[in-house]
């Protein structure tokens, strides 16, 4: 598929010059950043880096002014759908690659296949997975921004206290039984929780799905739900055991889990690539309880390596492409700028989508990069489809009942299977 898409882009006609005084609206999540400025090379955190990139492009001598719409992550797609329904979508918006089929299937996204090469975007430099994830039914609907995965963020000082460090790296478990033994050893030595994670949001369910995938589970097969399995039972049982034995606080939401890690109340935080530079900066703060920080790929606790993974990308509405070619052209120009500066975004901790960046010394010498370089190779998730996120929401809500409300695992898995099958049957 990559060769076909590359040929489509290379054979396209040239895009004309950008008209002067173009205003582009861009919608994003990633949070707010006060006084982001334009120095994206030295910004820290997703919000400040992306906003500094937007600001820098807006202030450059290119005839384009950027207007940012900051939208909360939780309501982002509801707002995007409302904007499309009212014919008022932003000119550019971020999108998870897993949601591209949902939006592209109903004609909302611009097919950029023929417009990228003329703008200077070399899709041959994209990793195969990045191109495939930005494409649907043979057309390119987005410019990829990153790969992201779940990682284990480690307080090395606490791990040292517990005797779980060797050769400068944390000793991580290689089985469910070893994880529980490590957790017991850790908590006896330190008096604080071994793990912190958000069991009230997406991270908990992502961990469970990844643990099932470590057992070679196939959770959806030919549009048939397959969640009521031994593999899923084993995965959920491990999380239940962690909670019941007191090795993690089940009431933690995302901010509380992070606060426990920062305050030295947990040895390991399960979170994503997106916090690596933020946590690195926190560890450099002499007043922080996190003084010695390490990043690890999620350990293999079952048969094969697997961690949850996803990708961010940038899309443009099909209506802009059809009705306002000058503004559409300006939007493509901005995406070219972001593609050129993929290294700046990778400073967050995210994994680059460009082969040239991945091979560069500048990328490979970023803080902690070597510690989790292998995470991209084992990143997996539920199959992409027009209903992928609806399925994810069902899985998340019912899984929470097992480790937060003592619902029997077998009962929960039956409910998940029924709920997912209903979605698959209605798609």
ZALOTI-209253 format. One line per field, with one value per residue (C-alpha): residue in one letter; x, y, z; residue number from 1. Coordinates in Angstrom, 3 decimals. Layout:
BEGIN
aa = (a,...)
east = (X,...)
north = (Y,...)
up = (Z,...)
i = (NUM,...)
END
This chain:
BEGIN
aa = (x,x,x,x,x,x,x,x,x,x,x,x,x,x,x,x,x,x,x,x,x,x,x,x,x,x,x,x,x,x,x,x,x,x,x,x,x,x,x,x,x,x,x,x,x,x,x,x,x,x,x,x,x,x,x,x,x,x,x,x,x,x,x,x,x,x,x,x,x,x,x,x,x,x,x,x,x,x,x,x,x,x,x,x,x,x,x,x,x,x,x,x,x,x,x,x,x,x,x,x,x,x,x,x,x,x,x,x,x,x,x,x,x,x,x,x,x,x,x,x,x,x,x,x,x,x,x,x,x,x,x,x,x,x,x,x,x,x,x,x,x,x,x,x,x,x,x,x,x,x,x,x,x,x,x,x,x,x,x,x,x,x,x,x,x,x,x,x,x,x,x,x,x,x,x,x,x,x,x,x,x,x,x,x,x,x,x,x,x,x,x,x,x,x,x,x,x,x,x,x,x,x,x,x,x,x,x,x,x,x,x,x,x,x,x,x,x,x,x,x,x,x,x,x,x,x,x,x,x,x,x,x,x,x,x,x,x,x,x,x,x,x,x,x,x,x,x,x,x,x,x,x,x,x,x,x,x,x,x,x,x,x,x,x,x,x,x,x,x,x,x,x,x,x,x,x,x,x,x,x,x,x,x,x,x,x,x,x,x,x,x,x,x,x,x,x,x,x,x,x,x,x,x,x,x,x,x,x,x,x,x,x,x,x,x,x,x,x,x,x,x,x,x,x,x,x,x,x,x,x,x,x,x,x,x,x,x,x,x,x,x,x,x,x,x,x,x,x,x,x,x,x,x,x,x,x,x,x,x,x,x,x,x,x,x,x,x,x,x,x,x,x,x,x,x,x,x,x,x,x,x,x,x,x,x,x,x,x,x,x,x,x,x,x,x,x,x,x,x,x,x,x,x,x,x,x,x,x,x,x,x,x,x,x,x,x,x,x,x,x,x,x,x,x,x,x,x)
east = (0.000,2.856,4.250,0.831,0.277,3.779,3.132,-0.150,1.607,4.545,2.343,0.180,0.085,1.851,-0.033,-0.144,1.172,-0.532,-2.656,-1.648,-3.337,-4.831,-6.248,-6.227,-8.227,-6.689,-8.364,-6.331,-6.328,-2.990,-3.931,-3.281,0.043,0.345,2.884,3.929,5.915,7.589,10.700,9.485,13.031,13.146,9.495,8.518,5.361,2.816,0.752,3.671,5.547,2.575,1.446,4.953,5.046,1.682,2.797,6.084,4.313,1.800,4.536,6.680,6.628,4.334,1.056,-0.695,-2.184,-3.058,-6.050,-5.959,-9.028,-8.020,-10.521,-10.625,-9.503,-12.661,-15.034,-12.838,-14.536,-18.025,-17.073,-15.506,-18.630,-20.803,-18.639,-18.875,-22.638,-22.985,-20.597,-18.185,-15.270,-11.800,-9.491,-7.126,-7.628,-5.728,-7.101,-6.134,-5.334,-7.719,-10.591,-9.728,-12.007,-14.935,-14.529,-13.307,-16.061,-18.713,-16.744,-15.643,-11.886,-9.942,-8.103,-4.608,-2.969,-2.258,-1.318,1.459,4.431,3.919,3.907,7.226,5.938,7.861,5.622,8.419,10.147,7.174,7.380,5.119,2.853,2.528,1.438,-0.939,-2.456,-3.026,-4.682,-8.063,-9.223,-6.107,-6.239,-4.257,-6.517,-4.009,-0.391,0.984,2.469,3.703,3.489,2.691,2.669,2.206,5.441,6.580,7.922,10.220,11.428,14.889,15.607,12.648,13.509,17.038,15.608,13.663,16.668,15.134,17.970,20.800,23.434,21.754,18.371,15.248,14.583,11.149,8.913,8.669,5.425,2.284,3.642,6.921,5.093,3.163,6.354,8.207,5.302,5.339,9.114,8.901,6.148,7.779,11.004,9.558,6.125,4.574,2.689,4.561,2.286,0.277,-2.100,-5.419,-7.896,-10.787,-9.948,-8.475,-5.095,-6.461,-8.356,-5.402,-3.215,-5.710,-6.042,-2.244,-1.889,-4.410,-2.492,0.672,-1.084,-1.748,-5.423,-7.549,-10.264,-12.215,-12.239,-14.234,-16.571,-17.154,-16.362,-13.973,-13.462,-14.878,-11.646,-8.994,-6.542,-8.783,-9.588,-5.873,-5.303,-8.161,-7.265,-3.802,-5.224,-7.732,-4.890,-2.832,-5.751,-6.893,-3.363,-2.949,-0.206,-2.008,-4.660,-7.813,-9.387,-6.620,-7.637,-5.035,-3.915,-3.891,-1.765,0.745,0.778,1.543,4.492,5.820,5.424,7.302,4.146,4.567,7.572,6.225,3.657,2.020,1.536,2.513,5.334,3.722,5.013,8.682,10.050,7.724,8.891,12.523,12.092,10.380,13.313,15.697,13.820,15.802,12.568,10.903,10.630,11.345,15.114,16.238,13.946,14.001,11.669,10.999,9.049,6.098,7.552,6.385,4.421,3.004,4.128,4.993,5.769,2.804,1.921,-0.933,-0.102,-1.709,-0.897,-1.798,-2.182,-3.548,-6.565,-8.282,-12.040,-13.124,-15.362,-12.347,-10.629,-13.750,-14.910,-11.830,-8.757,-6.588,-7.180,-6.830,-3.464,-2.407,-3.446,-1.296,1.588,1.220,1.206,4.434,5.917,4.837,6.223,9.538,9.661,8.713,11.845,10.584,7.359,9.306,10.963,7.754,8.742,6.570,8.088,8.801,6.961,9.806,12.560,15.109,14.349,14.455,17.937,19.274,21.690,19.548,16.591,18.508,20.255,17.033,16.680,15.783,15.177,17.348,15.510,12.227,13.223,11.736,8.240,7.124,7.866,5.470,2.726,-0.690,-4.337,-7.811,-8.396,-9.058,-12.630,-15.439,-16.561,-13.172,-13.717,-17.244,-15.829,-13.072,-15.620,-17.640,-14.524,-13.330,-16.614,-17.279,-13.683,-13.756,-16.549,-14.206,-11.475,-13.578,-16.916,-16.096,-18.130,-17.006,-14.571,-16.484,-19.693,-17.925,-16.357,-19.747,-21.089,-18.162,-18.624,-22.323,-21.775,-19.018,-21.020,-23.975,-21.709,-20.203,-23.647,-24.896,-21.938)
north = (0.000,2.378,2.181,2.952,5.944,7.279,7.101,8.983,11.743,11.973,12.207,15.025,18.485,21.380,23.383,27.116,29.877,30.670,33.799,36.649,37.242,33.773,32.867,29.206,27.841,24.809,22.662,20.565,18.910,18.408,20.936,24.630,26.448,29.976,32.150,29.405,31.807,30.605,28.810,25.275,23.910,24.672,24.221,21.405,19.297,18.553,21.703,24.125,22.414,22.217,25.742,27.103,25.399,26.940,30.348,30.173,29.442,32.195,34.772,33.738,35.747,33.371,35.289,32.950,33.722,30.792,30.794,28.018,26.350,24.515,21.754,19.391,15.879,14.265,16.334,16.819,14.458,15.480,19.074,18.108,16.178,19.120,21.448,19.207,18.876,22.674,23.138,25.011,22.643,24.076,24.285,21.777,19.449,16.771,13.239,9.850,7.560,5.003,7.414,8.150,5.394,6.764,10.281,9.342,6.803,9.533,11.951,14.438,14.380,15.694,13.131,14.666,11.970,14.244,17.350,16.263,15.851,19.231,20.863,19.216,16.383,13.211,10.318,7.906,9.178,8.115,4.771,2.200,2.101,5.884,5.887,2.989,4.590,7.891,6.130,4.520,2.583,3.569,7.342,9.526,11.462,12.805,13.766,11.638,13.330,10.525,7.035,6.820,3.885,3.112,2.917,2.168,5.358,4.384,6.093,4.587,5.815,3.856,0.818,0.915,0.917,-2.202,-3.992,-3.922,-2.300,-4.008,-2.458,0.938,-0.339,-1.386,-5.070,-5.532,-8.594,-11.259,-12.912,-12.080,-14.023,-12.136,-8.801,-9.581,-10.750,-7.596,-5.476,-7.180,-6.775,-3.143,-2.164,-3.920,-1.985,1.444,1.659,3.075,1.576,-0.366,0.868,3.961,4.035,5.553,2.725,5.156,6.119,4.696,3.601,0.749,-0.805,-0.253,-2.214,-5.074,-5.304,-5.249,-8.065,-10.113,-9.408,-10.613,-13.997,-13.812,-13.070,-12.200,-10.037,-9.380,-12.011,-11.482,-9.013,-11.426,-10.302,-12.626,-11.053,-13.857,-15.835,-17.276,-14.653,-11.763,-13.458,-13.771,-10.118,-8.809,-11.157,-9.623,-6.113,-7.364,-9.076,-5.874,-3.903,-6.503,-6.975,-3.241,-2.664,0.214,2.731,1.869,5.293,7.141,9.048,10.368,13.453,11.569,8.736,11.236,13.150,9.939,9.297,12.852,12.810,9.553,7.600,5.051,3.375,2.893,4.906,3.394,6.289,7.200,8.514,11.948,12.716,11.783,15.320,16.656,13.973,14.550,18.213,17.217,14.973,17.894,19.953,19.713,20.056,17.080,13.657,12.231,12.639,9.597,8.827,5.931,4.991,1.374,-0.421,-2.282,-5.630,-8.894,-10.689,-13.465,-14.968,-12.137,-8.450,-6.099,-2.666,-0.369,2.056,4.747,7.662,11.326,12.908,16.077,16.203,18.817,18.898,17.750,20.812,23.127,21.250,21.481,25.016,27.078,25.839,28.778,28.165,24.428,25.070,27.154,24.328,21.855,24.306,24.285,20.487,20.573,22.780,20.329,17.407,19.238,19.785,16.288,16.147,19.075,17.184,14.004,15.877,15.287,11.630,10.557,8.347,9.907,8.844,9.842,7.410,10.210,11.528,8.056,7.568,10.937,11.485,14.356,12.015,9.093,11.243,12.693,11.969,8.350,7.510,4.393,3.058,2.581,2.550,-0.908,0.070,0.986,-2.517,-4.134,-1.465,-2.914,-2.032,-3.136,-3.297,-0.010,0.412,2.938,1.763,1.281,3.957,2.840,-0.618,0.866,2.734,-0.427,-2.387,0.382,0.926,-2.757,-3.607,-0.928,-2.804,-5.736,-3.854,-0.980,-2.635,-6.329,-7.568,-11.166,-11.306,-13.958,-11.926,-8.785,-10.542,-11.874,-8.315,-6.967,-9.592,-8.829,-5.076,-5.246,-7.657,-5.282,-2.521,-4.762,-5.897,-2.312,-0.821)
up = (0.000,0.823,-2.720,-4.216,-1.948,-2.620,-6.368,-5.922,-4.003,-6.393,-9.478,-8.121,-9.645,-7.974,-5.367,-5.981,-3.705,-0.417,-0.507,1.802,5.158,5.544,8.943,9.922,12.828,14.505,17.153,19.541,22.918,24.807,27.511,28.038,28.185,29.484,27.673,25.270,23.091,19.922,21.218,20.587,20.790,24.520,25.470,27.850,27.769,25.075,25.542,25.465,22.638,20.282,21.097,20.589,17.190,16.278,17.514,15.639,12.377,13.035,13.626,10.659,7.443,5.590,5.303,7.741,11.136,13.378,15.728,18.311,19.769,22.936,23.640,26.611,25.718,27.095,24.967,21.926,19.484,20.569,19.754,16.438,15.414,16.439,14.369,11.328,11.743,11.860,8.908,11.194,11.715,12.303,9.311,10.928,13.858,15.686,15.431,16.760,13.862,15.360,14.671,11.050,9.646,11.664,10.227,6.741,6.089,6.188,4.032,6.677,6.056,3.086,0.977,0.961,-1.145,-4.115,-2.153,0.189,-2.140,-3.863,-0.428,0.458,2.640,1.821,2.815,1.911,5.073,7.197,8.916,7.285,10.332,10.292,6.658,7.136,10.211,8.408,5.492,4.915,1.873,-0.054,0.577,2.979,5.341,7.869,8.457,11.314,14.366,16.629,18.001,21.690,24.083,27.731,29.708,33.244,34.856,37.707,40.896,41.073,44.596,45.947,43.835,45.237,48.777,47.852,46.383,42.907,40.960,39.081,36.823,36.956,35.757,37.629,38.115,36.580,36.791,34.126,35.243,37.220,40.183,40.090,39.889,43.063,44.794,43.760,44.962,48.365,48.655,47.594,49.998,52.955,52.270,51.451,53.062,49.869,46.941,44.287,41.482,40.623,37.666,36.697,37.120,36.722,33.146,29.964,31.288,33.389,30.490,28.138,30.553,30.735,26.953,26.566,29.106,27.142,23.947,25.703,25.724,21.968,22.542,19.528,20.981,17.794,15.047,11.836,13.557,16.411,19.977,21.791,25.227,27.373,27.316,29.611,28.379,29.382,32.684,33.474,32.605,34.739,37.600,37.818,38.208,40.788,42.706,42.665,44.081,46.636,47.980,48.423,45.870,44.090,45.104,43.125,43.735,41.889,38.799,36.350,38.359,41.665,40.286,38.915,42.199,44.121,41.823,42.096,45.886,46.404,47.305,44.488,42.955,39.424,37.514,34.447,32.036,28.501,26.353,26.515,30.035,29.679,29.244,31.955,34.394,33.422,34.325,37.594,38.517,37.940,40.540,43.825,45.812,44.128,45.759,42.301,42.115,40.144,37.207,34.758,31.892,30.926,28.252,29.756,30.863,29.345,32.059,29.898,26.576,24.166,24.429,24.074,25.336,24.428,21.635,19.515,17.237,16.882,13.463,11.824,9.532,7.369,6.629,3.167,3.009,3.218,0.412,-1.761,-1.007,-0.112,-1.983,-0.890,2.808,2.252,0.624,3.623,5.928,3.998,4.350,8.127,8.175,6.174,8.911,11.612,9.630,9.251,13.018,14.100,16.264,18.358,19.098,19.871,22.749,24.706,24.876,21.968,19.293,15.922,12.774,10.437,9.559,9.145,12.628,14.179,12.719,13.878,16.742,18.005,18.476,19.927,22.518,23.912,27.661,28.472,24.805,24.848,27.902,26.034,22.370,21.944,23.026,19.502,18.265,20.739,20.626,19.889,20.377,19.419,15.641,13.854,12.699,12.542,15.999,17.685,20.308,21.092,21.774,23.903,26.039,26.684,27.635,29.964,31.801,32.470,33.382,36.056,37.799,38.496,40.327,41.677,42.515,43.075,40.108,39.366,36.468,34.514,34.787,33.584,30.603,29.498,29.687,27.705,25.035,24.720,24.650,22.047,19.887,19.914,18.600,15.933,14.791,14.486,12.624)
i = (1,2,3,4,5,6,7,8,9,10,11,12,13,14,15,16,17,18,19,20,21,22,23,24,25,26,27,28,29,30,31,32,33,34,35,36,37,38,39,40,41,42,43,44,45,46,47,48,49,50,51,52,53,54,55,56,57,58,59,60,61,62,63,64,65,66,67,68,69,70,71,72,73,74,75,76,77,78,79,80,81,82,83,84,85,86,87,88,89,90,91,92,93,94,95,96,97,98,99,100,101,102,103,104,105,106,107,108,109,110,111,112,113,114,115,116,117,118,119,120,121,122,123,124,125,126,127,128,129,130,131,132,133,134,135,136,137,138,139,140,141,142,143,144,145,146,147,148,149,150,151,152,153,154,155,156,157,158,159,160,161,162,163,164,165,166,167,168,169,170,171,172,173,174,175,176,177,178,179,180,181,182,183,184,185,186,187,188,189,190,191,192,193,194,195,196,197,198,199,200,201,202,203,204,205,206,207,208,209,210,211,212,213,214,215,216,217,218,219,220,221,222,223,224,225,226,227,228,229,230,231,232,233,234,235,236,237,238,239,240,241,242,243,244,245,246,247,248,249,250,251,252,253,254,255,256,257,258,259,260,261,262,263,264,265,266,267,268,269,270,271,272,273,274,275,276,277,278,279,280,281,282,283,284,285,286,287,288,289,290,291,292,293,294,295,296,297,298,299,300,301,302,303,304,305,306,307,308,309,310,311,312,313,314,315,316,317,318,319,320,321,322,323,324,325,326,327,328,329,330,331,332,333,334,335,336,337,338,339,340,341,342,343,344,345,346,347,348,349,350,351,352,353,354,355,356,357,358,359,360,361,362,363,364,365,366,367,368,369,370,371,372,373,374,375,376,377,378,379,380,381,382,383,384,385,386,387,388,389,390,391,392,393,394,395,396,397,398,399,400,401,402,403,404,405,406,407,408,409,410,411,412,413,414,415,416,417,418,419,420,421,422,423,424,425,426,427)
END
